[in-house]
Structure formats: C-alpha cells, structure tokens
Amino acid sequence: MASNKNINIYTDGACSGNPGPGGWGVYIDNNGEIVELSGNESETTNNRMELQAIIEALSYFSDISKINLFTDSKYVIDGANSWMVNWKKNGWQTAQKKPVKNKDLWIKLDTLIQTHKLTWNWVKGHDGNFGNERADYLATSAI
C-alpha cells in the first residue's frame, strides 16, 4: 500500500519478563484508514519487540511513503538517529568493540529507513496518547 500523504504510525513492544514471552503492536492512521498489526515471540526481549514493531509497521508500506513514526522507545530512536551510523562504520560493533545487540533487527530497520521519508517522534508511554495506548494494548494482548 502506498501513500504520498502523511501517515501516522504508533508502535510499541512489550515483554512478560525480560527476556520472556513478548509482543509487538502497531497502530496506523493512513489518512483516516486505520490499520492495526500485532504479533509475538515466545522468548525475546522488550528491545527486540520495540524494534520488531517498527519493522513490521514500515514493511506494511511497499512503496516510498511519508511517515510520522511515534514510539516511546528512546532505545530505538537513539539507535536509529545516532548510534547506527557508527555501528555500521565499525562493522556493527559498539564503541567498546562489542557486537551490537539485536544486529539482525537493526539491519532490517536500516534498510526500511532508507525506503521511506521518516520523521521520528518520541512520545511518553502510558500518558494518555491514544495511538501509543492502542499500540501498547495490541503489544500486550499479543503476548
């Protein structure tokens, strides 16, 4: 599905135990058309579910789209906007020369970021933002 208009996407990941069973949720408002996506893994971490939610959301759009992405995960925002550049330069190693955690998902996300016109937005979790609350509900229900 493609769109040249603004698309608002809210994502969230959840875990029961960390690691433990996890779920991810996506709430998409594509110019009034609402889409909800969710999924789970039996053994994962919260950070992996946060990443997976965004990967699934961006993968939903096959053509280049202008996307406003809302997440309560500073880990993903910082990783995508600050850390990933150096990780790639260093062969997916941290500044401490250790392998980047969740490298497989970061590589997928990196590819998808190049595909879309993406604006990152951090929202405070569990603070009454409807899209974020809905994504959280989808993620926790999927566990």
matplotlib code that plots the C-alpha trace (Angstrom):
import matplotlib.pyplot as plt

x = [0.0, 1.4, 0.7, 2.1, 0.1, 1.2, 0.9, 0.9, 2.3, 2.4, 4.4, 5.1, 6.8, 6.1, 7.6, 6.4, 9.8, 12.9, 13.7, 10.4, 7.4, 6.9, 4.5, 4.6, 1.8, 1.3, -1.5, -1.5, -3.7, -3.2, -5.2, -8.3, -7.9, -7.0, -4.8, -3.8, -1.0, 0.4, 2.5, 4.5, 7.6, 7.8, 11.3, 12.5, 13.3, 11.5, 14.0, 13.6, 9.8, 10.2, 12.3, 10.1, 7.0, 8.7, 10.0, 6.5, 5.0, 7.4, 7.2, 3.4, 4.1, 5.6, 6.2, 8.0, 5.7, 5.9, 5.6, 5.4, 6.6, 5.6, 7.4, 8.0, 11.3, 14.3, 16.5, 15.1, 15.1, 18.7, 19.9, 18.3, 19.3, 22.6, 24.3, 23.6, 25.9, 28.9, 27.8, 27.8, 31.2, 32.6, 31.2, 28.2, 30.3, 29.8, 32.3, 33.5, 34.2, 31.4, 28.8, 25.7, 22.8, 19.8, 22.0, 19.7, 16.8, 18.9, 20.0, 16.4, 15.4, 18.3, 17.1, 13.5, 14.6, 16.2, 13.0, 10.7, 10.6, 10.5, 10.0, 10.8, 8.7, 9.1, 6.0, 5.8, 4.4, 1.3, 0.4, -2.9, -1.8, -4.4, -2.1, 0.5, -2.0, -3.6, -0.2, 0.6, -2.7, -2.0, 1.5, 0.5, -2.5, -0.3, 2.0]
y = [0.0, 3.4, 6.9, 10.3, 11.8, 11.8, 8.5, 8.4, 5.2, 4.3, 1.3, -0.5, -3.6, -5.5, -8.4, -10.5, -10.9, -9.6, -12.0, -13.8, -14.0, -10.8, -9.0, -6.0, -3.7, -1.2, 1.4, 3.1, 6.1, 6.3, 9.5, 8.1, 4.5, 2.6, -0.5, -2.5, -5.1, -7.3, -10.4, -12.2, -14.3, -17.0, -15.9, -12.4, -9.0, -5.8, -4.0, -6.7, -6.2, -2.4, -2.9, -5.6, -3.3, -0.6, -3.1, -4.5, -1.1, 0.2, -3.2, -2.7, 0.0, -1.4, 2.0, 5.1, 6.8, 9.9, 8.5, 10.1, 7.4, 7.7, 5.5, 5.6, 3.8, 6.1, 3.0, 2.7, 6.5, 6.9, 3.8, 4.8, 8.5, 8.5, 5.1, 3.2, 5.4, 4.5, 0.9, 0.5, 2.2, -0.2, -3.4, -3.5, -3.2, -0.7, 1.9, -0.7, -3.1, -5.4, -6.8, -4.7, -6.3, -7.1, -6.6, -8.6, -6.3, -3.1, -4.2, -4.7, -1.4, 0.4, -0.9, 0.2, 3.7, 4.2, 3.2, 5.8, 9.5, 9.0, 11.6, 10.2, 11.3, 10.3, 10.1, 9.4, 5.9, 5.4, 9.1, 9.1, 9.4, 7.4, 5.9, 5.0, 3.5, 1.4, 0.1, -0.8, -2.7, -4.6, -5.5, -6.7, -8.6, -10.4, -11.8]
z = [0.0, -1.0, 0.0, -0.7, 2.2, 5.8, 7.6, 11.4, 12.9, 16.6, 17.7, 20.9, 22.2, 25.4, 27.3, 30.2, 31.9, 30.1, 28.5, 28.2, 26.0, 24.1, 21.8, 19.4, 18.3, 15.6, 15.2, 11.7, 10.8, 7.0, 6.3, 8.2, 7.2, 10.5, 10.4, 13.5, 13.4, 16.2, 16.7, 19.3, 20.1, 22.8, 24.1, 23.4, 25.0, 25.2, 23.0, 20.3, 20.4, 20.1, 17.0, 15.6, 15.9, 13.8, 11.2, 10.8, 10.5, 7.9, 6.0, 5.7, 3.1, -0.1, -1.8, -0.6, 1.9, 4.1, 7.6, 11.0, 13.4, 17.1, 19.7, 23.4, 22.9, 23.3, 22.6, 19.1, 18.4, 19.7, 17.9, 14.5, 14.7, 16.5, 17.2, 13.9, 11.8, 13.9, 14.3, 10.5, 10.2, 12.9, 11.3, 13.6, 16.7, 19.6, 20.6, 23.1, 20.2, 21.3, 18.8, 18.6, 20.3, 18.1, 15.0, 12.8, 13.5, 13.3, 9.8, 8.7, 10.2, 8.5, 5.1, 5.8, 7.0, 3.6, 1.8, 3.4, 4.3, 8.0, 10.8, 14.3, 17.3, 20.9, 23.0, 26.7, 27.3, 29.3, 29.2, 27.5, 23.9, 22.0, 19.3, 21.8, 24.2, 21.4, 20.2, 23.8, 24.1, 20.9, 22.0, 25.5, 24.1, 21.6, 24.4]

ax = plt.figure().add_subplot(projection="3d")
ax.plot(x, y, z, "-o")
ax.set_aspect("equal")
plt.show()
